[in-house]
Amino acid sequence: MKSTRLPSLILSVLILSSTAEAQIDEISKCGRLVDFHGCWILEPFEGSNWYLLETPGAFQEDDFIRVAGPTEPCNVECGPVHVYDRVVAPAITPCEPESLGCGVLTDGAGPWCSQWLWTSPVWGRLLLPPPSEYVPGDTVLAVGYVCRTCGTICSIGEGTLLQPTLSSCVTPVSVRAATWGLLKSRYR
């Protein structure tokens, strides 16, 4: 009597291994478009992988873009850099800035650093260029692009706030505690 278990086992292993090879990762990431020695690369704001793009579409170098699509392994040399993932037939759209909520400005980045810090309980400490219309200690609403991988000489904080737009945070005033004049001046 022949055993049918061995052929079944071999067939199962072959099916599982071909399924594992066919698996493709999908990405949807915002980052900066870079032309690096003739290669179009997405430098994501989060994560350490760079992604090779066949074409930038209608976008130009240094644009902030969102790339979505399946990836495949590759090993492409772009000058001194190797790129190990390619996005196949990506959908490329503008990356929209995020509204980060309110945080406190400080200039405590150190004497060697011309950057300021914007600190919030949700986002942590993010570096940004010194704003001309605010002073340290101001609480401001920040809108921009959070880059966790953008390095600076400052080497502090949990990332960098790129292209920040800052505005005053309006804190709610209790109607019972406020006078009519205070409410009127605050909400004009």
URHUVEN-V868118 format. One record per residue. N is the residue number from 1. RES is the residue in three letters. SS is DSSP state (hx for helix, st for strand, lp for the rest). PSI is psi in degrees with one decimal (999 if undefined). NEAR is the number of other ideal C-beta (glycine too) atoms within 12 Angstrom. Layout:
n:res:ss:psi:near
N:RES:SS:PSI:NEAR
N:RES:SS:PSI:NEAR
This chain:
n:res:ss:psi:near
1:MET:lp:127.1:4
2:LYS:lp:145.8:7
3:SER:lp:134.0:9
4:THR:lp:0.6:10
5:ARG:hx:-40.8:11
6:LEU:hx:-50.0:11
7:PRO:hx:-36.1:12
8:SER:hx:-40.6:13
9:LEU:hx:-45.0:13
10:ILE:hx:-44.0:14
11:LEU:hx:-40.5:14
12:SER:hx:-43.0:14
13:VAL:hx:-42.2:14
14:LEU:hx:-42.1:14
15:ILE:hx:-45.1:14
16:LEU:hx:-41.0:14
17:SER:hx:-36.3:13
18:SER:hx:-31.8:12
19:THR:hx:-41.2:12
20:ALA:hx:-37.4:11
21:GLU:hx:-31.3:12
22:ALA:hx:-10.9:12
23:GLN:lp:129.0:14
24:ILE:lp:134.7:18
25:ASP:lp:145.5:21
26:GLU:st:142.1:19
27:ILE:st:157.8:30
28:SER:st:95.1:24
29:LYS:st:144.9:36
30:CYS:st:148.6:33
31:GLY:st:-170.1:40
32:ARG:st:135.6:33
33:LEU:st:126.3:35
34:VAL:st:133.8:29
35:ASP:st:101.7:22
36:PHE:st:100.9:26
37:HIS:lp:44.4:16
38:GLY:lp:-0.8:15
39:CYS:st:132.5:28
40:TRP:st:120.7:33
41:ILE:st:139.3:35
42:LEU:st:119.6:44
43:GLU:st:96.5:38
44:PRO:st:151.4:32
45:PHE:lp:-21.9:31
46:GLU:lp:141.6:22
47:GLY:lp:167.3:20
48:SER:lp:-9.2:15
49:ASN:lp:140.6:26
50:TRP:st:149.0:33
51:TYR:st:131.5:44
52:LEU:st:134.5:38
53:LEU:st:139.5:39
54:GLU:lp:-38.8:21
55:THR:lp:149.0:17
56:PRO:lp:1.8:25
57:GLY:lp:-134.1:22
58:ALA:lp:8.2:11
59:PHE:lp:160.7:25
60:GLN:lp:166.1:16
61:GLU:lp:142.2:19
62:ASP:lp:1.6:17
63:ASP:lp:147.6:27
64:PHE:st:117.5:32
65:ILE:st:157.9:36
66:ARG:st:128.5:30
67:VAL:st:128.6:43
68:ALA:st:138.1:24
69:GLY:st:174.6:27
70:PRO:st:149.5:21
71:THR:st:155.9:30
72:GLU:st:150.1:25
73:PRO:st:145.4:20
74:CYS:st:169.8:22
75:ASN:st:86.4:13
76:VAL:st:134.4:24
77:GLU:st:120.9:15
78:CYS:st:88.5:24
79:GLY:lp:-131.2:14
80:PRO:lp:-0.2:9
81:VAL:st:139.0:19
82:HIS:st:134.9:19
83:VAL:st:131.8:30
84:TYR:st:-2.4:20
85:ASP:st:136.1:31
86:ARG:st:138.7:31
87:VAL:st:122.3:38
88:VAL:st:125.5:22
89:ALA:st:60.5:18
90:PRO:st:151.5:32
91:ALA:st:119.5:19
92:ILE:st:122.1:31
93:THR:st:164.0:20
94:PRO:st:144.5:19
95:CYS:lp:126.2:30
96:GLU:lp:139.0:14
97:PRO:lp:152.2:21
98:GLU:st:144.1:26
99:SER:st:117.3:23
100:LEU:st:-3.9:30
101:GLY:st:-166.3:22
102:CYS:st:145.2:25
103:GLY:st:172.1:36
104:VAL:st:135.1:27
105:LEU:st:137.9:36
106:THR:st:151.5:29
107:ASP:lp:25.9:25
108:GLY:lp:30.4:21
109:ALA:lp:-10.0:28
110:GLY:lp:159.5:18
111:PRO:lp:-22.7:10
112:TRP:lp:-5.3:11
113:CYS:lp:126.8:22
114:SER:lp:3.1:15
115:GLN:st:157.2:33
116:TRP:st:169.7:37
117:LEU:st:138.7:36
118:TRP:st:122.2:45
119:THR:st:131.3:33
120:SER:st:154.3:27
121:PRO:lp:-25.2:12
122:VAL:lp:-46.5:17
123:TRP:lp:-12.0:30
124:GLY:st:-150.9:20
125:ARG:st:119.9:29
126:LEU:st:135.4:41
127:LEU:st:146.7:39
128:LEU:st:159.4:40
129:PRO:st:150.1:26
130:PRO:lp:124.7:23
131:PRO:lp:144.3:25
132:SER:lp:-22.9:9
133:GLU:lp:3.5:12
134:TYR:lp:161.9:26
135:VAL:lp:160.5:16
136:PRO:lp:138.6:18
137:GLY:lp:-15.6:15
138:ASP:lp:141.9:24
139:THR:st:120.7:23
140:VAL:st:152.0:36
141:LEU:st:129.1:26
142:ALA:st:135.1:39
143:VAL:st:132.3:24
144:GLY:st:-159.4:35
145:TYR:st:124.0:35
146:VAL:st:120.2:38
147:CYS:st:111.5:33
148:ARG:lp:-15.9:26
149:THR:lp:-1.7:24
150:CYS:lp:114.8:29
151:GLY:lp:147.6:16
152:THR:lp:170.6:25
153:ILE:lp:-19.2:15
154:CYS:lp:-36.0:26
155:SER:lp:36.1:17
156:ILE:lp:165.0:23
157:GLY:lp:173.0:31
158:GLU:lp:7.7:25
159:GLY:st:-168.7:33
160:THR:st:139.6:37
161:LEU:st:109.9:41
162:LEU:st:144.0:33
163:GLN:st:54.0:24
164:PRO:st:143.2:34
165:THR:st:121.4:21
166:LEU:st:143.9:31
167:SER:st:161.7:21
168:SER:st:141.2:16
169:CYS:lp:128.2:23
170:VAL:lp:115.7:15
171:THR:lp:138.3:13
172:PRO:lp:141.9:12
173:VAL:lp:130.1:17
174:SER:lp:130.2:11
175:VAL:lp:-34.0:12
176:ARG:lp:-34.3:8
177:ALA:lp:-14.3:9
178:ALA:lp:153.8:16
179:THR:lp:163.1:13
180:TRP:hx:-39.8:11
181:GLY:hx:-40.5:11
182:LEU:hx:-45.3:15
183:LEU:hx:-43.4:17
184:LYS:hx:-41.3:11
185:SER:hx:-32.6:12
186:ARG:hx:-33.5:18
187:TYR:lp:32.3:14
188:ARG:lp:999:8
